[in-house]
Structure formats: C-alpha cells, structure tokens
Amino acid sequence: MPKPKQEVDDRFKKFGTVSFTAITKTNNFVGNLEQGKITGTKCKKCGLTFFPPRADCHQCFSSDMEWFEVSGTGKLRAYSKLKYGPIGFEDDLPYSIAVLDYGDYKVFGRIDKELADEEIQIGMDMKTVSNTLPNGQLNYIFQKA
Amino acid sequence: MGRVAIIGVGQTPFVRAYPGSIRELAFDGFKDCMLDAQITTKDIDASIICSAPEYDKQRSPSGVFAEYLGLTPQPTFYVESLCSSSTTGVKLAYSLIKSGLHDVVTVLGFQKMSEISSKESQERMGRGTDIQWESPFGTMMPAYYAMFAKGHMQKYGTTLEDLANIRIKASTYGQINDKAVYKKPVTMEMLTDPENPMSGPVSSPLRVGDCCANADGCSCLILASEEKAKALSKKPVWIMGIGSASAPVNMAARDNFAGLEVADLASKQAYKMAGITPKNIDVAEVHDCFTIAELMAYEGLGFAKPGEGKDLINSKETYKEGSIPVNIDGGLLSKGHPIGATGGSQVRTIVLQLRGEMGDMQVKNPEVGLVHNIGGVGLYANVLIFGRS
C-alpha cells in the first residue's frame, strides 16, 4: 500500500506580490486574510499582543497563542511612495509603503492606490483592509478611515 | 590588559564593475593594507572576512581568501551584519586580541555588487529586512530611508534643500578622492532641475542624488595588541571606544521615524568606553547611505541636537574647515558603498586622518576620530572611536 501523500500547508506562498516564505506556524494569517480579516496573535499565557503575528512569545516562552483581528483605525506614522521597485514588483509601481499605529501595536503595509497623494498626511486616521493583487496574490492595504 | 591598535589600512578604488573575481578583489585590498603595515603574512594570527551575502556565488569566502592571500593555516572565519559587516569584524578582532587568543588579526571587507543587476541588488537589499512580513510588499532600502526622511521633515521641518546640501558636500570631496566611484560635482541646480537625472524621484521624498552609489570594492585593516603594535608599527592608531546595538527588524516595532535608535545607543556606549563626549571628536565618518542618514547621524552622535542637524550642514560646520568635519572622503554618497567593504573604508579614512596622511582631504591636526557604520535600516550599528595617542 502506498503511503497517503501528506498535505503540506504552504498557504503563506500567497502573501504579497512575491512571497519569500512558504511554511510558517502563522499560516492561518493567510487563511484569515482570505476571509477578509487582518489578524495578529496574542499570547494566552502573558497577554502580550503581536503584529505581525508570531507563533512564539519571547516574553514568557509560551507558544500558546490566539488570533485577534486588527480592527478600528490607526494613525499614519510613516510612508513613502516608490517610483522604482525591486525585481518582481515592477507591475505594481508606483506604490506606497507605510506604518499605521494602532496604539498597542503597529502595522506595516501598503497604502491603497486609489488614495490621491495630496490626501495622504502623517497623523491621519486609516484602516487596514484585505486586498487581492492583480496577480491573484493576497495582501492588505491602508484606506482613509 | 593592553590596548588594541590599527597598524595597517588599505582599500581598492571603489569602482562600478571590478574587472576580476572576488578573490582577486580581496588580493588588491589586502596588498594595499600590507604595503601600508609593512609586515608579512606570517605576522598575522587570524583573518576575519566580511561581506553581505548573496551578491556573489561563493559560499564561505573566508577559506578561499585565506588561501589566495597566503593566510593559511591560520584560522579564518566569515562575519556579516549587512552594511556594517566590516566594523563588526573590527569588534570581533578587538575581542580576539583583548582575550589574548591572538595578537595580530586582519579584517577584510569586500563586495562585488556588479555580479548582479541593479534591480536584483535592490531585491537583495530589500531582503535585508523582514522577508516574511515586509519584503512581500515590495520594499527596498531607499523606500525605508525615505520614510525616515519624511518623518524628519514632518517633525523638524527639514527640507529637500537641507538634504541637497549634504549631497553637495559629499561631491566636494568625492571629486578629490582617487578611490571614489563618483567623482563628478553635484550642484543645487542638478538636484532641483526636474530635467536633471539627479533630481529624479526614487522613493518620495528621496531623489537619485540622495542615494549612495553601488560599487565594487575591498577594504582591509590590521589590528594588533599594544605589545605587537609597538614592535611592528611606527604609526599605530588606538581604539578608544566601541559601541554596538540592534533594533527590531520590522518597522512595525519601531517608535522613532526621525532618527535611528541603534546609533544613539551605540554612540553612548562608545563615548562612555572612550571617556569622552561628542565635543572631543575632531573628525568623523558617518554612514551616509542616503542624505537623510547623514543628517540623522549628526543628531544621533550628539554633534547636533535632534532636529538641528540641518543647521550644521547649512553653516558648513561639517566641511573640512568646520568645527566637526564629516565624511571628508566623499562618504558613501560619492566614494561609493560596496556593502561589506564600507565600514573598513571608513576606518581607513579616520586612521589616515589621525596619521595626517589624507592629502588634500586632510583635516587640521585631529587627535580623536569617530566611525559610525549602520547595517540595514538602522538594524545594526557600530560606533568606533580612535585616538592618535
């Protein structure tokens, strides 16, 4: 009897225009993203929250984590619009990378292309939403709140 | 335990494309250093080879170089911390000597960036950050530093003109440095004329002219214990202080977007170890991978208060004749930035300044010099302080 082929959970290959990671213990992040949810992790033992999500807590060394949803609005802390991109990202240009501050944690990502440059201001309120890229890959973007 | 000295410095010219293999590039830098030190390979107890990985195909370059440079059977190993690799090498060499394990150690930093295209190079550098959570968004070094430029502008009112003045200073000295890859002058007109390629946007607000030049190159240093330095060298330069730190790799874990915390931490350690303050520094080499990086370095090193770095450059206090001359060799902006070779080249410049051997770039009679070398986006920092006596 041939052994049944073991399923490899490589969902993380779907994250971003080009993903550089296939297998991680935080693969459920992509599963949640597919359902339109941006999620981080919270340590069940000591309560520390993480974004981006982690499988392991460096404070108490527990690996017992639960997912929480990034919700509400954050403040735009930093951004820049790229006119050149690394190899593999040419079709996305131009795009802006940014950091959104939610208080307990921050989120690094991209600003929605639909938002006009003159409307982007450091300190403005923004929300994080899931996004499907033209090549079918998934990421998340920041929109004006 | 005695002190540790630099008894030899060398580097190749930094060039767009080196016409040889990496071992041949290493040979050129090593030879320049050995001619300076006037010692033999038998005097060297160990070698530390430094570069950022994935620009060339050689895995574990230390063994290959040790053979080519005649440094076998002495121990050799490889170390990397991206753009600060070779000052990390200096810190390790210092530790090996201080521990008594070795007396004379060479630190060789190299990079042959021309092995890959400029776009591939941006991709490699972009992967010097968080490949799981940031690189999939299409990141690269200029974009990260541009976020800090925007943050600095927002917080302190810094302008593109202030940044342009940093670039103009770099070109002033790049033009007279025969090791520099970019020897052309840069003017305010070039950086403001929309028709000029130097003013072209890379990642807002940084322009082409705000970014350092990729280059191929090799730097080499020889460190020795006090006893060996006195026996082998007529002109040792002493290591007075070393500080280093790391920061969270993901920007989501950073709090300050108008300065690099790692540099602040590393410089405090280095000043404390040397027993001096920023006022005692006579000449400095700082990590100007982008114009904003030099401005933040002025503030992080205590040459200016936070937000007042622009006043230093605008009043030309960081020029050769100013109160705190910075990057009087063209810096990364004009001399070029062959990643793994950069820190060693900065140390070479400061050692030559303290020996009074920098020619047209010589600062008047410096006693104490400082090197500030950053890896990644403020991910790693090494700050080193050197003294003539």
Interface residues (C-beta under 8 A of the other chain):
Chain A: F12 F15 G16 T17 V18 S19 F20 T21 T24 F51 P52 R77 A78 Y79 S80 K81 L82 K83 Y84 G85 P86 I87 G88 F89 D92 Y95 I97 A98 V99 Y105 K106 V107 F108 G109 R110 I122 N139
Chain B: S117 K119 E120 Q122 E123 G126 R127 D130 I131 Q132 W133 E134 S135 P136 F137 G138 T139 M140 P142 A143 Y144 A146 M147 F148 A149 K150 G151 Q154 G200 P201 V202 S203 S204 P205 L206 N250 M251 A252 A253 R254 F257
